[in-house]
Amino acid sequence: MAAYVLRRLLWTVVLLAVVSFVTFVVFVQMPSADPALLRAGRNPTPEVVAAIREQFGLDQPWYVQYLKYLQQLVLHHDLGYSYQSNVSVGSEIVARLPVTLSLALGAVVIWLAVGIPIGIVSAVRRGRVSDRLLMVGALVGISAPAYWLGLVALYLLSKDIGVLPLFEGSGAYPTGGESLFTDPARVAPALVLPCLVLAASFAAIYARFVRASLSEVLAEDYIRTARAKGLRERTVVLKHGMRSTAVPVVTLLGLDLGILLGGAILVEIVFNVPGMGRLSYEAIQRADIPMIQGAVLLGGLVIILLNLVVDVVQALLDPRVRSAAT
Amino acid sequence: MTAVLEVRNLRVRLPTDDGVVTAVDGLSYRVDAGRTLGIVGESGSGKSISSLTLMGLSRFLPGAEVSGEVLLDGRDLLAAGDDELRRVRGAGIAMIFQDPLSALHPYFKVGAQLAEAVRAHRDVGRRAAEARAIELLDLVGVPEARRRASAYAHELSGGMRQRAMIAMALANEPRVLIADEPTTALDATVQAQILEELERLQRELGMAIVLITHDMGVVAQVAHEIAVMYAGRIVEHGPVDTILGEPQHPYTWGLLTSIPQLHLPRGGLLPSIPGRPPSLISPPSGCRFHPRCVHARPEHSAREPQLEALPDAPDHRVACLLDPDERRARWQSLRDAASGELAR
């Protein structure tokens, strides 16, 4: 197992190199904007723009730029500086990441806490009215796009602009770089709506997923055995049934945490949350290549590591995989 | 002697996409303590559904309609509440299944699954239950029971798995053990060992066994009585020697003559029963076996035979429209033909 993990970690380095290269080529060859022009301010003279180009090395061929970037990254562990604000990409990520983690953590807790119980109830009451109602609700949750749901939630529920301000204190996210880990009392209320919106479609997907896989498990012979032993139905479903359902759910969760980063972009923009998602969005708008690179590398790293964690957890959860691996 | 288990006029109807299937249609039998009833029939004859129904597991089949009575020591289980029935499962009636690999949970250790069965009916601590689990594995002849208890199902051989299933079923010393094709998934040698083990445990614990199988060879080895099921009904019922020696129903003849025999020459076609088991959505009229019966007469499609005792053998009951003497003569000639084959 240890050797396997080590091999995967080495592969991570290779994959990240590929990811950074592709990102670099895409944004240098097909820039979303001219970073030097944006930086130069209103009505710049051509000399100013040229000076900025030279300053950032934008006048050099793309492969020279890329090699210089790699050199900085590998030799000095330096992600570079923003073209627009001159702040260090590394420190900006350090400041923004906890905010996004707060959002993601809240969303994951909500979607599991809502999705799994709904899925269980639906699987057990399969085909009955309660199951149908829950699944229609889940379909609505899946179908509603996050940006639309976010605006509706703001309009209806938030304290500052909502017509039904249900969530006291929910509204503007504090601007001083606080996160759930440093100032929970101020951040938590502001995160309620963004987390709910981000969690909505995932909760719905998990409800349907748990329903489908638990229904399948409940038809297994070993569930019949558990019932034949005289176990309570609660034990049969929650222990024997959910133990098997846990394996695919954990797999899905690992993959979805990566997708969650994408979802966070929309939600952070709608709710004005100063996290990684908004940072990436703004960097792309301004062709701020060092910042884009930093965000993409971080995203890639997170997804690759999550995949590794999923594989390891899966082996720990399934004794058949475990004995095949050793 | 009162029967430990008595089934009276059991009917089970199940909804399917094509219509309602009457899987079990008026099943009645009784089993006494220390005795084994073999229920024999092809797939789709309703034997497995009837055994699930005995334990109330049919309550988990959506839309199943059950009527009749299932009396365990005189108490009707079909009328029992869900929780009362749960307490009977595993303690009053226990069950072992055909494929022990799929019947054991893949993610729990075998010992833990056994301990769980113990604790489902007894107020004992985890440690005591685990000790009992090892004791049970030892009882059913699993060597190195302590080590095997901490194995997962996929780490055991087929025979060991089925022994573990039996141990689980015996955890609370049930009055009745239902064994649904307990040896079908096993090698022939392991099959014999498991059957011997069941016989030994029956002698020691005095339980009644209902053995469900399609294999006449298996019932011949362990059953005291045989009930032959066809299309949801019993068509012939009697002591094992009678059924094997003087079978009266053409379907039973078919089952008996289609067993491969070592003393018969190789290469010859094994006799088989023509046709396939009928649909139980709209079963054939009259005698349900008539479309496949080579002895059927036209009027047999109009009259339903009743399961009736033979005049000279009250414990031998047959549901066939042919005359008993004619049946005897026909079986005689079938048997002579088979032994003639042997002489050649």
Chai-1 contact restraints between the chains, C-beta under 6 A:
chainA,res_idxA,chainB,res_idxB,connection_type,confidence,min_distance_angstrom,max_distance_angstrom,comment,restraint_id
A,D221,B,S102,contact,1.0,0.0,6.0,A-B,restraint_1
A,D221,B,A103,contact,1.0,0.0,6.0,A-B,restraint_2
A,Y222,B,A103,contact,1.0,0.0,6.0,A-B,restraint_3
A,Y222,B,L104,contact,1.0,0.0,6.0,A-B,restraint_4
A,Y222,B,H105,contact,1.0,0.0,6.0,A-B,restraint_5
A,T225,B,A103,contact,1.0,0.0,6.0,A-B,restraint_6
A,R227,B,L57,contact,1.0,0.0,6.0,A-B,restraint_7
A,A228,B,R89,contact,1.0,0.0,6.0,A-B,restraint_8
A,A228,B,M95,contact,1.0,0.0,6.0,A-B,restraint_9
A,K229,B,G90,contact,1.0,0.0,6.0,A-B,restraint_10
A,K229,B,A117,contact,1.0,0.0,6.0,A-B,restraint_11
A,K229,B,A120,contact,1.0,0.0,6.0,A-B,restraint_12
A,G230,B,R86,contact,1.0,0.0,6.0,A-B,restraint_13
A,G230,B,R89,contact,1.0,0.0,6.0,A-B,restraint_14
A,G230,B,G90,contact,1.0,0.0,6.0,A-B,restraint_15
A,G230,B,A120,contact,1.0,0.0,6.0,A-B,restraint_16
A,G230,B,H121,contact,1.0,0.0,6.0,A-B,restraint_17
A,L231,B,A120,contact,1.0,0.0,6.0,A-B,restraint_18
A,H240,B,H105,contact,1.0,0.0,6.0,A-B,restraint_19
A,R243,B,Y107,contact,1.0,0.0,6.0,A-B,restraint_20
A,P319,B,Y152,contact,1.0,0.0,6.0,A-B,restraint_21
A,R320,B,H154,contact,1.0,0.0,6.0,A-B,restraint_22
